[in-house]
Amino acid sequence: MPSQSRLSRPTRRGLLAVGGALGAGAALAACGGNDKSAGGKAEKASEKSGPWSFTDDRGTKVETKAFPKNIVAFTGTAAALYDYGIEVKGVFGPTKGKDGKPDVQAGDMDISKVEIIGNVYGEFNVEKYAKLVPDLLISNMWEKDVLWYVPEQSAKKIYQLAPSVALWASNTNMEKALQRHAELAAALGADLKAKKTADAKARFEKAAARLRAAAKAHPEIKVMIGSASDNLFYVSLAKMSADTLYFQELGVKFVEPKVDAAGFFEGLSWENVGKYKADVIMMDNRSAVLQPKDIANKPTWAGLPAVKAGQVVPRTTEPIYSYDKCAPVLEDLAKAIESAKKVS
């Protein structure tokens, strides 16, 4: 699952964040896209009127008296909507790095045009949120009925300010998650028949076929899903996240760790990092976790066969669920498997 801070006493949700099983003006909301948008121009919220409704992945029929204009969303979800031409007014979750540049989860969004309600795990400025006069709150869901990056301690206050929409990032696969995000975008005014969206979907389907073929041609290649912290190396269970479950359904062979009570991953001490044999290692690419360059001096890591063979690739742990952003994820994994040597 997602991440943006290291907690000294992580709760179950915090562990998912750290381990990674698996982040303006008054009418900014659902207005049209620009050249970078995958979906082309969306219908402006100001041009829509009357009541609005959408049934989310909790099974909740979310209703508003007027078409949502002021949307606040988890950064990755906002980035997906942006690719369909839907802009939000505020975001929460990993958005801006210490260098001021957009976090990987911000996608193509211009982060200077959104209000950042919270930038790290556990941070959500309720006062800033209220000042935006939100019509709708949108986030991913890794555990049933729990919106990602909405802090438990202030959730009640937050939910009182606007209706919320939750879409699964686990308990589903990437293909279905993409469909649901597209359906939400369409409900908010996106044109799913726009050329950019159609082209992106075609690219995704082609990439999925390529990954299936690569997995079939190289059944001997085993992939490990990793995420690093100072004290532990987390090995994730593929079926628990929408992206890796889909890769598994396409035929990719994954290491299967003995997961913790939450069911997402197994935490290994660095002296035990070689517990599982793998030919390719997919490493969590989120800003809150250590990257391969940060752990290069750890002997047990450096000694892994996949590391010595140079078969370590980034994993987009929290995909931006638009076809435009997911197609390259499949292409990169297909390429890694196609070129990998059996080393374990």
C-alpha positions in Angstrom: 0.0 0.0 0.0 0.9 3.8 -0.1 3.2 5.9 1.9 4.5 9.2 2.9 5.9 9.1 6.4 7.7 6.9 8.7 5.8 6.5 12.0 7.5 5.5 15.2 4.5 3.5 16.4 2.7 2.6 13.2 -0.9 1.5 13.2 -2.1 -1.1 10.8 -2.8 1.7 8.3 0.5 3.3 9.1 2.4 0.1 8.4 0.7 -0.2 5.0 1.8 3.3 4.3 5.4 2.8 5.5 5.8 -0.8 4.1 4.0 -0.3 0.9 2.2 -3.5 0.2 1.7 -3.3 -1.7 0.6 8.5 -2.3 -6.6 28.3 -6.3 -9.6 30.1 -7.4 -13.3 29.6 -6.6 -14.2 27.5 -9.6 -11.2 25.2 -10.4 -13.0 22.0 -9.9 -14.1 19.8 -12.8 -13.1 22.0 -15.7 -11.5 21.1 -19.0 -8.1 19.6 -19.6 -5.1 20.8 -21.5 -2.5 19.4 -23.9 -1.0 17.2 -21.2 -4.4 15.7 -20.4 -5.1 12.2 -21.6 -8.8 12.7 -21.8 -9.1 15.9 -23.8 -11.5 18.7 -22.8 -14.0 17.8 -20.1 -17.3 19.5 -19.8 -17.0 22.3 -17.4 -18.7 21.9 -14.0 -20.0 25.4 -14.4 -21.9 24.2 -17.5 -23.6 21.4 -15.6 -26.4 21.9 -13.1 -28.8 19.9 -11.1 -28.2 16.9 -8.7 -25.3 14.6 -9.1 -24.8 11.0 -8.0 -22.2 8.2 -8.2 -22.1 4.8 -6.6 -18.6 4.2 -5.2 -16.7 1.0 -4.3 -18.2 1.0 -0.8 -21.5 0.5 -2.4 -22.5 3.9 -1.3 -24.6 6.1 -3.6 -23.0 9.4 -3.2 -25.3 12.3 -3.9 -25.0 16.1 -4.1 -27.7 18.6 -4.7 -25.7 20.4 -7.4 -23.0 19.2 -9.8 -19.6 19.1 -7.9 -17.5 22.2 -8.6 -15.1 22.2 -5.7 -13.4 18.7 -5.6 -10.7 17.7 -3.2 -8.9 14.4 -3.8 -6.0 12.2 -2.7 -3.1 13.2 -4.9 -2.9 10.0 -7.0 -6.6 10.0 -7.6 -6.6 13.7 -8.5 -3.7 12.9 -11.0 -5.8 10.2 -12.6 -8.8 12.5 -13.0 -6.5 15.1 -14.4 -5.6 12.7 -17.2 -9.2 12.7 -18.2 -9.5 16.5 -18.1 -11.0 16.8 -14.6 -9.2 19.2 -12.3 -9.6 19.4 -8.6 -9.3 22.4 -6.2 -7.4 20.7 -3.4 -5.3 17.6 -2.8 -3.9 15.6 0.1 -1.2 13.0 0.0 2.3 13.1 -1.4 2.3 16.1 -3.7 5.5 18.2 -3.4 9.0 17.0 -2.6 11.5 18.8 -0.4 13.0 20.4 -3.5 9.6 21.8 -4.4 9.1 19.6 -7.4 6.0 17.4 -7.9 6.0 14.1 -6.2 5.8 11.0 -8.5 2.2 10.6 -7.4 1.2 14.0 -8.7 1.5 12.9 -12.3 1.0 15.7 -14.8 -0.9 18.0 -12.5 0.3 21.6 -12.1 0.7 21.5 -8.3 1.0 25.3 -8.2 -2.7 25.4 -9.1 -4.0 23.2 -6.3 -4.3 23.8 -2.5 -2.3 21.2 -0.7 -4.3 20.1 2.3 -1.7 17.6 3.5 1.6 16.4 2.0 2.5 13.5 4.2 0.8 10.6 5.9 -1.3 11.7 8.9 -1.4 15.3 7.7 -4.7 16.9 6.7 -5.5 20.5 7.4 -9.2 20.5 8.2 -9.3 24.4 8.3 -7.8 24.7 4.8 -10.2 22.0 3.6 -13.2 23.8 5.0 -12.1 27.1 3.4 -12.3 25.4 0.0 -16.0 24.9 0.6 -15.7 21.3 -0.8 -18.5 19.7 -2.7 -16.8 16.3 -2.9 -14.0 14.4 -1.3 -12.4 11.5 -3.3 -9.7 9.0 -2.3 -8.5 5.4 -2.7 -9.4 2.6 -0.4 -7.0 -0.1 0.7 -9.1 -1.3 3.6 -12.9 -1.5 3.5 -14.6 1.8 4.3 -11.3 3.6 5.1 -10.3 6.5 2.8 -6.6 6.6 2.1 -4.7 9.5 3.8 -7.8 10.7 5.6 -6.5 10.7 9.3 -8.6 8.6 11.6 -8.4 11.2 14.4 -10.0 13.9 12.3 -12.1 11.8 9.9 -15.4 12.6 11.5 -14.9 16.3 11.1 -13.7 15.9 7.5 -16.7 13.7 6.5 -19.1 16.3 7.9 -17.9 18.9 5.4 -18.7 17.1 2.1 -19.8 13.8 0.7 -17.0 11.3 0.0 -16.2 8.9 -2.8 -13.9 5.8 -2.3 -12.4 3.6 -5.0 -10.6 0.4 -4.4 -6.8 0.2 -4.7 -6.8 -3.4 -3.3 -9.4 -6.1 -3.4 -9.6 -5.6 -7.2 -7.2 -5.7 -10.1 -5.7 -2.9 -12.2 -8.0 -3.4 -15.1 -11.1 -3.0 -12.9 -9.6 -0.1 -11.0 -8.9 1.7 -14.2 -12.5 1.1 -15.3 -13.9 2.5 -12.1 -11.7 5.6 -12.2 -12.8 6.2 -15.8 -16.4 5.9 -14.8 -15.9 8.4 -12.0 -14.2 10.8 -14.5 -17.1 10.4 -16.9 -19.6 11.1 -14.1 -17.6 14.3 -13.4 -17.8 15.4 -17.1 -15.0 13.6 -18.9 -15.4 12.4 -22.5 -14.2 8.8 -22.5 -14.4 8.8 -26.3 -11.8 11.5 -26.7 -8.9 10.5 -28.9 -6.3 10.8 -26.2 -8.2 8.5 -23.9 -9.0 6.0 -26.7 -5.3 6.0 -27.7 -4.2 5.6 -24.1 -6.5 2.7 -23.5 -5.3 1.0 -26.7 -1.7 1.4 -25.6 -2.7 -0.2 -22.2 -4.3 -3.2 -23.9 -1.3 -3.7 -26.1 1.0 -3.4 -23.1 -1.1 -6.0 -21.2 -0.8 -8.4 -24.2 3.0 -7.9 -24.2 3.3 -8.6 -20.5 1.2 -11.7 -20.8 3.4 -12.9 -23.7 6.6 -12.1 -21.8 5.4 -14.0 -18.7 4.4 -17.0 -20.9 7.8 -17.0 -22.7 9.8 -16.7 -19.4 7.9 -18.9 -16.8 11.2 -19.4 -15.0 11.5 -15.8 -14.0 10.4 -15.0 -10.4 9.7 -11.5 -9.3 9.9 -10.1 -5.8 8.0 -7.0 -4.7 10.2 -5.0 -2.3 10.2 -1.8 -0.2 13.0 -0.6 2.0 13.2 1.3 5.3 16.1 1.8 7.7 15.5 -1.3 9.7 13.3 -3.6 7.5 12.9 -4.8 4.0 9.3 -5.5 3.1 8.3 -8.2 0.7 4.8 -7.7 -0.5 2.1 -10.3 -1.5 1.1 -9.7 -5.1 -2.6 -10.5 -4.8 -3.2 -7.8 -2.2 -2.7 -4.8 -4.5 -4.6 -4.0 -7.7 -1.5 -3.6 -9.9 0.4 -6.7 -8.9 -2.7 -8.9 -8.7 -3.3 -8.0 -12.4 0.3 -8.8 -13.3 -0.1 -12.1 -11.6 -3.3 -12.8 -13.5 -1.3 -12.0 -16.7 1.0 -14.8 -15.7 3.9 -13.1 -13.9 5.4 -15.4 -11.2 5.9 -13.7 -7.8 7.6 -14.5 -4.6 5.0 -15.3 -1.9 6.0 -14.1 1.5 4.6 -15.1 4.8 2.6 -12.0 5.4 1.8 -10.2 8.6 -1.7 -10.0 10.2 -2.7 -7.2 7.9 -2.0 -9.6 5.0 -0.1 -7.2 2.8 3.6 -7.9 3.4 6.4 -9.6 5.4 9.0 -7.4 7.1 12.5 -8.8 7.1 15.5 -7.6 9.0 18.4 -6.7 6.7 20.4 -9.8 7.7 17.5 -11.9 6.4 16.9 -10.0 3.2 18.0 -13.1 1.2 15.2 -15.3 2.6 13.4 -15.4 -0.8 15.0 -16.2 -4.2 14.1 -13.9 -7.0 15.4 -13.1 -10.5 13.9 -9.6 -10.7 13.2 -7.2 -7.8 10.5 -4.5 -8.2 11.4 -1.7 -5.7 8.8 0.7 -4.3 9.4 4.1 -6.1 7.6 6.3 -3.5 9.3 9.3 -2.0 8.8 8.1 1.6 10.8 5.0 1.3 14.5 4.2 0.7 15.5 3.7 -2.9 18.1 1.2 -4.3 20.9 3.9 -4.2 20.2 4.4 -0.5 20.8 0.8 0.4 23.6 0.0 -2.0 26.1 -0.2 0.9 24.1 -2.9 2.7 26.1 -6.1 2.1 23.1 -8.4 2.2 21.3 -6.3 -0.3 24.3 -6.0 -2.6 24.8 -9.7 -2.5 21.3 -10.7 -3.8 21.6 -12.4 -7.2 19.1 -10.0 -8.8 21.0 -7.0 -7.5 24.3 -8.3 -8.8 22.7 -9.0 -12.1 21.3 -5.5 -12.4 17.8 -6.8 -12.5 16.2 -4.3 -10.1 13.4 -2.2 -11.5 11.2 0.5 -10.0 7.7 -0.4 -8.9 4.9 2.2 -9.2 3.5 1.1 -5.8 0.5 3.5 -6.0 -0.4 3.7 -9.7 -2.2 6.7 -11.1 -5.3 4.9 -12.4 -5.5 6.3 -15.8 -4.7 4.3 -19.0 -2.1 7.0 -19.8 -0.2 6.3 -16.7 -0.7 2.5 -16.3 0.3 1.5 -19.9 4.0 2.4 -19.3 4.0 0.4 -16.0 3.1 -2.7 -17.9 5.5 -2.0 -20.7 8.4 -1.5 -18.2 7.7 -4.8 -16.4 7.3 -6.7 -19.7 10.7 -5.3 -20.8 12.3 -6.4 -17.5 11.0 -9.9 -17.8 11.9 -10.2 -21.5 15.5 -9.2 -20.8 16.0 -11.0 -17.4 18.3 -13.9 -16.8 17.5 -16.7 -14.4 19.8 -16.0 -11.4 18.0 -17.5 -8.4 
